């Protein structure tokens, strides 16, 4: 997207605003990816992997809950984890565009998970040493499940890449098609400068991510696209693909239809 467009949505942040924005990045990534993966329920290629991917979806949603609970405390004014998940519109979501891309076939979902799971592993590992106690505690709690997710999706990339001729071709195509959404993960957003002394910027883990992604793709006899290719942007600023509207429409419909319901 054009630099002029991006400059028009950038703004200055106070430290409190920057912290909340950072939390929205983490929470919205987890919620939207969890919602996406949940759609594989009863549709997995085999029963074992059907169960595995649904458990992963629940892990993402559980992590989103912890982050939204902290955000609700910071937001005040009656905010809850439910209002933050179900009553914000798409312009207020700050998830990366990668996680809202369609599930597609199994290889598409695996490639998407592999790219974001690897990112999450290095990010949350670094967050275990950050200076914001609430985020540090969430990272410490989440790192075990994130490690499993990163290993699981990487093993599937290798399995498909080094499998049949058809599985190799499909997973390579999936990696190629999703690659342009991966660069946004490492954007130098204005909040990182404000939080420089307290929380890691996402770009700080880029070299580790590139190295690990390259190693896994090589093991799967796959070709890694260039990190220098043009990348999509917008998600961290509330500008999304049309896919997010469909995701939110499905996810939020019950809560919006029955706003006072409880269970």
ROTOR-707555 format. One record per residue (C-alpha): residue number from 1; residue in one letter; x, y, z. Coordinates in Angstrom, 3 decimals, always signed. Layout:
<atoms>
+------+-------+----------+----------+----------+
| gudo | vexti |       px |       py |       pz |
+------+-------+----------+----------+----------+
|  NUM |     a |        X |        Y |        Z |
...
+------+-------+----------+----------+----------+
</atoms>
This chain:
<atoms>
+------+-------+----------+----------+----------+
| gudo | vexti |       px |       py |       pz |
+------+-------+----------+----------+----------+
|    1 |     x |   +0.000 |   +0.000 |   +0.000 |
|    2 |     x |   +1.183 |   +3.512 |   -0.744 |
|    3 |     x |   +3.336 |   +5.372 |   +1.770 |
|    4 |     x |   +0.984 |   +8.377 |   +1.676 |
|    5 |     x |   -1.949 |   +6.216 |   +2.734 |
|    6 |     x |   +0.040 |   +4.686 |   +5.591 |
|    7 |     x |   +1.206 |   +8.073 |   +6.837 |
|    8 |     x |   -2.410 |   +9.252 |   +6.966 |
|    9 |     x |   -3.359 |   +6.610 |   +9.580 |
|   10 |     x |   -0.242 |   +6.895 |  +11.737 |
|   11 |     x |   -0.444 |   +8.988 |  +14.877 |
|   12 |     x |   +1.411 |   +9.690 |  +18.090 |
|   13 |     x |   +0.712 |   +7.558 |  +21.161 |
|   14 |     x |   +1.012 |   +8.184 |  +24.865 |
|   15 |     x |   +2.634 |   +5.362 |  +26.818 |
|   16 |     x |   -0.724 |   +4.126 |  +28.114 |
|   17 |     x |   -2.236 |   +4.195 |  +24.618 |
|   18 |     x |   +0.796 |   +2.409 |  +23.201 |
|   19 |     x |   +0.554 |   -0.363 |  +25.798 |
|   20 |     x |   -3.110 |   -0.939 |  +25.001 |
|   21 |     x |   -2.367 |   -0.957 |  +21.275 |
|   22 |     x |   +0.375 |   -3.544 |  +21.803 |
|   23 |     x |   -2.043 |   -5.717 |  +23.759 |
|   24 |     x |   -4.637 |   -5.410 |  +20.991 |
|   25 |     x |   -2.035 |   -6.636 |  +18.477 |
|   26 |     x |   -1.491 |   -9.767 |  +20.565 |
|   27 |     x |   -5.110 |  -10.351 |  +21.564 |
|   28 |     x |   -6.651 |   -9.793 |  +18.137 |
|   29 |     x |   -4.075 |  -12.049 |  +16.446 |
|   30 |     x |   -4.958 |  -14.828 |  +18.887 |
|   31 |     x |   -8.723 |  -14.401 |  +18.688 |
|   32 |     x |   -9.001 |  -14.224 |  +14.908 |
|   33 |     x |   -6.638 |  -17.134 |  +14.335 |
|   34 |     x |   -8.481 |  -19.189 |  +16.953 |
|   35 |     x |  -11.789 |  -18.439 |  +15.251 |
|   36 |     x |  -10.340 |  -19.434 |  +11.883 |
|   37 |     x |   -8.902 |  -22.719 |  +13.130 |
|   38 |     x |  -12.147 |  -23.618 |  +14.915 |
|   39 |     x |  -13.796 |  -23.978 |  +11.515 |
|   40 |     x |  -11.770 |  -27.169 |  +10.983 |
|   41 |     x |  -13.861 |  -28.932 |  +13.649 |
|   42 |     x |  -15.066 |  -32.218 |  +12.068 |
|   43 |     x |  -13.273 |  -31.282 |   +8.824 |
|   44 |     x |   -9.690 |  -32.339 |   +9.590 |
|   45 |     x |   -7.956 |  -34.843 |   +7.285 |
|   46 |     x |   -7.857 |  -37.515 |  +10.017 |
|   47 |     x |   -9.433 |  -37.676 |  +13.481 |
|   48 |     x |   -6.166 |  -37.163 |  +15.363 |
|   49 |     x |   -5.360 |  -33.956 |  +13.479 |
|   50 |     x |   -8.962 |  -32.783 |  +13.713 |
|   51 |     x |   -8.633 |  -32.932 |  +17.501 |
|   52 |     x |   -5.154 |  -31.386 |  +17.443 |
|   53 |     x |   -6.152 |  -28.333 |  +15.432 |
|   54 |     x |   -9.276 |  -27.710 |  +17.527 |
|   55 |     x |   -7.206 |  -27.883 |  +20.704 |
|   56 |     x |   -4.876 |  -25.349 |  +19.090 |
|   57 |     x |   -7.848 |  -23.098 |  +18.309 |
|   58 |     x |   -8.879 |  -23.272 |  +21.971 |
|   59 |     x |   -5.323 |  -22.384 |  +23.035 |
|   60 |     x |   -5.405 |  -19.260 |  +20.866 |
|   61 |     x |   -8.810 |  -18.216 |  +22.190 |
|   62 |     x |   -7.741 |  -18.885 |  +25.770 |
|   63 |     x |   -4.694 |  -16.664 |  +25.289 |
|   64 |     x |   -6.895 |  -13.977 |  +23.744 |
|   65 |     x |   -9.100 |  -14.078 |  +26.856 |
|   66 |     x |   -6.142 |  -13.395 |  +29.160 |
|   67 |     x |   -5.058 |  -10.476 |  +26.999 |
|   68 |     x |   -8.569 |   -9.018 |  +26.731 |
|   69 |     x |   -8.987 |   -9.283 |  +30.492 |
|   70 |     x |   -5.881 |   -7.153 |  +30.944 |
|   71 |     x |   -7.117 |   -4.753 |  +28.273 |
|   72 |     x |  -10.511 |   -4.480 |  +29.968 |
|   73 |     x |   -8.754 |   -3.503 |  +33.200 |
|   74 |     x |   -6.820 |   -0.788 |  +31.354 |
|   75 |     x |   -9.800 |   +0.440 |  +29.329 |
|   76 |     x |  -12.214 |   +0.681 |  +32.270 |
|   77 |     x |  -15.674 |   +2.146 |  +31.600 |
|   78 |     x |  -17.341 |   -1.247 |  +31.930 |
|   79 |     x |  -15.198 |   -2.968 |  +29.313 |
|   80 |     x |  -15.008 |   -6.767 |  +29.556 |
|   81 |     x |  -13.340 |   -9.493 |  +27.552 |
|   82 |     x |  -16.711 |  -10.077 |  +25.851 |
|   83 |     x |  -17.314 |   -6.452 |  +24.866 |
|   84 |     x |  -13.796 |   -6.234 |  +23.429 |
|   85 |     x |  -14.225 |   -9.405 |  +21.399 |
|   86 |     x |  -17.851 |   -9.110 |  +20.292 |
|   87 |     x |  -18.746 |   -5.425 |  +20.177 |
|   88 |     x |  -15.869 |   -3.785 |  +18.334 |
|   89 |     x |  -16.184 |   -3.290 |  +14.583 |
|   90 |     x |  -13.555 |   -4.282 |  +12.035 |
|   91 |     x |  -11.870 |   -0.857 |  +12.023 |
|   92 |     x |  -10.976 |   -1.316 |  +15.688 |
|   93 |     x |   -9.361 |   -4.730 |  +15.250 |
|   94 |     x |   -5.551 |   -4.639 |  +15.064 |
|   95 |     x |   -4.736 |   -8.203 |  +14.024 |
|   96 |     x |   -2.193 |   -8.917 |  +11.340 |
|   97 |     x |   -3.715 |   -9.469 |   +7.908 |
|   98 |     x |   -2.092 |  -12.915 |   +7.760 |
|   99 |     x |   -4.405 |  -14.463 |  +10.359 |
|  100 |     x |   -7.581 |  -13.376 |   +8.576 |
|  101 |     x |   -6.673 |  -15.062 |   +5.296 |
|  102 |     x |   -9.052 |  -17.901 |   +4.308 |
|  103 |     x |   -8.498 |  -21.418 |   +5.642 |
|  104 |     x |   -8.424 |  -22.801 |   +2.112 |
|  105 |     x |   -7.241 |  -26.405 |   +1.923 |
|  106 |     x |   -5.185 |  -28.140 |   +4.618 |
|  107 |     x |   -1.895 |  -26.895 |   +3.153 |
|  108 |     x |   -3.111 |  -23.273 |   +3.173 |
|  109 |     x |   -4.064 |  -23.518 |   +6.844 |
|  110 |     x |   -0.783 |  -25.233 |   +7.744 |
|  111 |     x |   +1.285 |  -22.603 |   +5.914 |
|  112 |     x |   -0.587 |  -19.761 |   +7.623 |
|  113 |     x |   -0.178 |  -21.391 |  +11.036 |
|  114 |     x |   +3.500 |  -22.092 |  +10.428 |
|  115 |     x |   +4.282 |  -18.458 |   +9.610 |
|  116 |     x |   +2.405 |  -17.027 |  +12.609 |
|  117 |     x |   +3.326 |  -19.837 |  +15.036 |
|  118 |     x |   +7.025 |  -19.291 |  +14.380 |
|  119 |     x |   +6.539 |  -15.562 |  +14.909 |
|  120 |     x |   +4.626 |  -16.177 |  +18.147 |
|  121 |     x |   +7.286 |  -18.503 |  +19.505 |
|  122 |     x |  +10.080 |  -15.951 |  +19.276 |
|  123 |     x |   +7.855 |  -13.056 |  +20.329 |
|  124 |     x |   +6.396 |  -14.677 |  +23.430 |
|  125 |     x |   +9.767 |  -16.114 |  +24.393 |
|  126 |     x |  +11.143 |  -12.574 |  +24.389 |
|  127 |     x |   +8.070 |  -11.289 |  +26.274 |
|  128 |     x |   +8.962 |  -13.594 |  +29.171 |
|  129 |     x |  +11.735 |  -11.108 |  +29.943 |
|  130 |     x |   +9.809 |   -7.880 |  +29.367 |
|  131 |     x |   +9.225 |   -5.188 |  +32.005 |
|  132 |     x |   +5.409 |   -5.242 |  +31.914 |
|  133 |     x |   +4.478 |   -7.745 |  +34.605 |
|  134 |     x |   +1.004 |   -8.594 |  +33.270 |
|  135 |     x |   +2.295 |   -9.394 |  +29.777 |
|  136 |     x |   +5.299 |  -11.221 |  +31.193 |
|  137 |     x |   +2.973 |  -13.474 |  +33.213 |
|  138 |     x |   +0.774 |  -14.228 |  +30.186 |
|  139 |     x |   +3.833 |  -15.031 |  +28.064 |
|  140 |     x |   +5.190 |  -17.355 |  +30.744 |
|  141 |     x |   +1.854 |  -19.156 |  +30.910 |
|  142 |     x |   +1.462 |  -19.392 |  +27.122 |
|  143 |     x |   +4.963 |  -20.354 |  +25.982 |
|  144 |     x |   +4.500 |  -24.107 |  +26.449 |
|  145 |     x |   +1.442 |  -24.292 |  +24.206 |
|  146 |     x |   +3.013 |  -21.878 |  +21.696 |
|  147 |     x |   +6.110 |  -24.104 |  +21.516 |
|  148 |     x |   +3.889 |  -27.079 |  +20.726 |
|  149 |     x |   +2.004 |  -25.121 |  +18.052 |
|  150 |     x |   +5.234 |  -24.010 |  +16.370 |
|  151 |     x |   +6.562 |  -27.556 |  +16.336 |
|  152 |     x |   +3.277 |  -29.040 |  +15.110 |
|  153 |     x |   +2.858 |  -26.690 |  +12.141 |
|  154 |     x |   +6.572 |  -26.943 |  +11.218 |
|  155 |     x |   +6.380 |  -30.736 |  +11.202 |
|  156 |     x |   +3.358 |  -30.573 |   +8.920 |
|  157 |     x |   +5.185 |  -28.244 |   +6.511 |
|  158 |     x |   +8.036 |  -30.758 |   +6.292 |
|  159 |     x |   +5.607 |  -33.670 |   +5.975 |
|  160 |     x |   +3.745 |  -32.060 |   +3.090 |
|  161 |     x |   +6.825 |  -30.622 |   +1.404 |
|  162 |     x |   +8.769 |  -33.872 |   +1.507 |
|  163 |     x |   +5.715 |  -36.004 |   +0.796 |
|  164 |     x |   +4.057 |  -36.721 |   -2.523 |
|  165 |     x |   +4.501 |  -34.667 |   -5.655 |
|  166 |     x |   +1.010 |  -33.237 |   -5.169 |
|  167 |     x |   +1.463 |  -32.354 |   -1.478 |
|  168 |     x |   +4.814 |  -30.714 |   -2.272 |
|  169 |     x |   +3.304 |  -28.581 |   -5.028 |
|  170 |     x |   +0.330 |  -27.542 |   -2.885 |
|  171 |     x |   +2.288 |  -26.515 |   +0.206 |
|  172 |     x |   +4.810 |  -24.624 |   -1.920 |
|  173 |     x |   +1.941 |  -22.751 |   -3.550 |
|  174 |     x |   +0.447 |  -22.031 |   -0.113 |
|  175 |     x |   +3.733 |  -20.595 |   +1.171 |
|  176 |     x |   +4.127 |  -18.502 |   -1.981 |
|  177 |     x |   +0.571 |  -17.149 |   -1.815 |
|  178 |     x |   +0.695 |  -16.265 |   +1.895 |
|  179 |     x |   +4.192 |  -14.804 |   +1.881 |
|  180 |     x |   +3.100 |  -11.256 |   +1.042 |
|  181 |     x |   +1.112 |  -11.162 |   +4.295 |
|  182 |     x |   +4.102 |  -12.125 |   +6.459 |
|  183 |     x |   +6.094 |   -8.884 |   +6.256 |
|  184 |     x |   +3.474 |   -6.964 |   +8.216 |
|  185 |     x |   +4.400 |   -9.015 |  +11.285 |
|  186 |     x |   +7.638 |   -7.042 |  +11.527 |
|  187 |     x |   +6.441 |   -3.529 |  +10.740 |
|  188 |     x |   +7.997 |   -0.712 |  +12.716 |
|  189 |     x |   +4.750 |   +0.584 |  +14.248 |
|  190 |     x |   +4.928 |   +3.887 |  +16.211 |
|  191 |     x |   +3.996 |   +2.161 |  +19.489 |
|  192 |     x |   +7.286 |   +0.300 |  +19.571 |
|  193 |     x |   +9.300 |   +3.475 |  +19.911 |
|  194 |     x |   +7.117 |   +4.613 |  +22.812 |
|  195 |     x |   +7.476 |   +1.237 |  +24.554 |
|  196 |     x |  +11.124 |   +0.749 |  +23.665 |
|  197 |     x |  +12.288 |   +0.355 |  +27.278 |
|  198 |     x |   +9.481 |   -1.978 |  +28.336 |
|  199 |     x |   +8.468 |   -4.309 |  +25.502 |
|  200 |     x |  +10.250 |   -5.793 |  +22.461 |
|  201 |     x |   +9.437 |   -4.458 |  +19.019 |
|  202 |     x |   +8.243 |   -7.116 |  +16.611 |
|  203 |     x |  +11.090 |   -6.375 |  +14.214 |
|  204 |     x |  +13.544 |   -7.467 |  +16.916 |
|  205 |     x |  +12.707 |  -11.115 |  +16.211 |
|  206 |     x |  +12.712 |  -10.893 |  +12.404 |
|  207 |     x |  +16.157 |  -12.417 |  +11.879 |
|  208 |     x |  +15.336 |  -15.380 |  +14.131 |
|  209 |     x |  +12.057 |  -15.880 |  +12.286 |
|  210 |     x |  +13.694 |  -15.772 |   +8.854 |
|  211 |     x |  +16.378 |  -18.234 |   +9.928 |
|  212 |     x |  +13.920 |  -20.745 |  +11.391 |
|  213 |     x |  +11.452 |  -20.479 |   +8.513 |
|  214 |     x |  +14.303 |  -21.030 |   +6.073 |
|  215 |     x |  +15.522 |  -24.099 |   +7.975 |
|  216 |     x |  +12.079 |  -25.704 |   +8.081 |
|  217 |     x |  +11.346 |  -25.028 |   +4.418 |
|  218 |     x |  +14.715 |  -26.503 |   +3.456 |
|  219 |     x |  +13.904 |  -29.652 |   +5.451 |
|  220 |     x |  +10.667 |  -29.874 |   +3.495 |
|  221 |     x |  +12.538 |  -29.471 |   +0.173 |
|  222 |     x |  +10.675 |  -26.195 |   -0.321 |
|  223 |     x |  +11.844 |  -22.842 |   -1.656 |
|  224 |     x |  +11.691 |  -19.856 |   +0.652 |
|  225 |     x |  +10.435 |  -16.664 |   -1.032 |
|  226 |     x |  +12.590 |  -13.573 |   -0.645 |
|  227 |     x |  +11.984 |  -11.539 |   +2.553 |
|  228 |     x |  +12.589 |   -8.478 |   +0.376 |
|  229 |     x |   +9.447 |   -8.984 |   -1.724 |
|  230 |     x |   +6.677 |   -6.374 |   -1.519 |
|  231 |     x |   +4.406 |   -6.941 |   +1.475 |
|  232 |     x |   +0.834 |   -6.031 |   +2.327 |
|  233 |     x |   +0.141 |   -3.753 |   +5.287 |
|  234 |     x |   -2.806 |   -2.193 |   +7.104 |
|  235 |     x |   -4.022 |   -4.620 |   +9.765 |
|  236 |     x |   -2.189 |   -3.019 |  +12.675 |
|  237 |     x |   -3.867 |   +0.283 |  +11.705 |
|  238 |     x |   -7.391 |   -1.150 |  +11.452 |
|  239 |     x |   -7.426 |   -1.517 |   +7.666 |
|  240 |     x |   -8.329 |   -5.091 |   +6.744 |
|  241 |     x |   -9.148 |   -7.439 |   +3.916 |
|  242 |     x |  -12.797 |   -8.256 |   +3.210 |
|  243 |     x |  -12.269 |  -11.587 |   +4.946 |
|  244 |     x |  -12.320 |  -10.025 |   +8.398 |
|  245 |     x |  -15.882 |   -8.809 |   +7.891 |
|  246 |     x |  -17.076 |  -12.372 |   +7.267 |
|  247 |     x |  -15.113 |  -13.688 |  +10.271 |
|  248 |     x |  -16.536 |  -11.068 |  +12.625 |
|  249 |     x |  -20.038 |  -11.416 |  +11.200 |
|  250 |     x |  -20.048 |  -15.095 |  +12.113 |
|  251 |     x |  -18.188 |  -14.751 |  +15.418 |
|  252 |     x |  -20.135 |  -11.787 |  +16.775 |
|  253 |     x |  -23.652 |  -12.575 |  +15.547 |
|  254 |     x |  -24.908 |  -14.410 |  +18.648 |
|  255 |     x |  -23.583 |  -11.865 |  +21.151 |
|  256 |     x |  -24.993 |   -8.962 |  +19.153 |
|  257 |     x |  -28.380 |  -10.657 |  +18.690 |
|  258 |     x |  -28.656 |  -11.423 |  +22.415 |
|  259 |     x |  -26.411 |   -8.824 |  +24.084 |
|  260 |     x |  -27.541 |   -9.603 |  +27.640 |
|  261 |     x |  -27.310 |  -13.375 |  +27.348 |
|  262 |     x |  -25.091 |  -15.268 |  +29.777 |
|  263 |     x |  -24.161 |  -18.904 |  +30.214 |
+------+-------+----------+----------+----------+
</atoms>
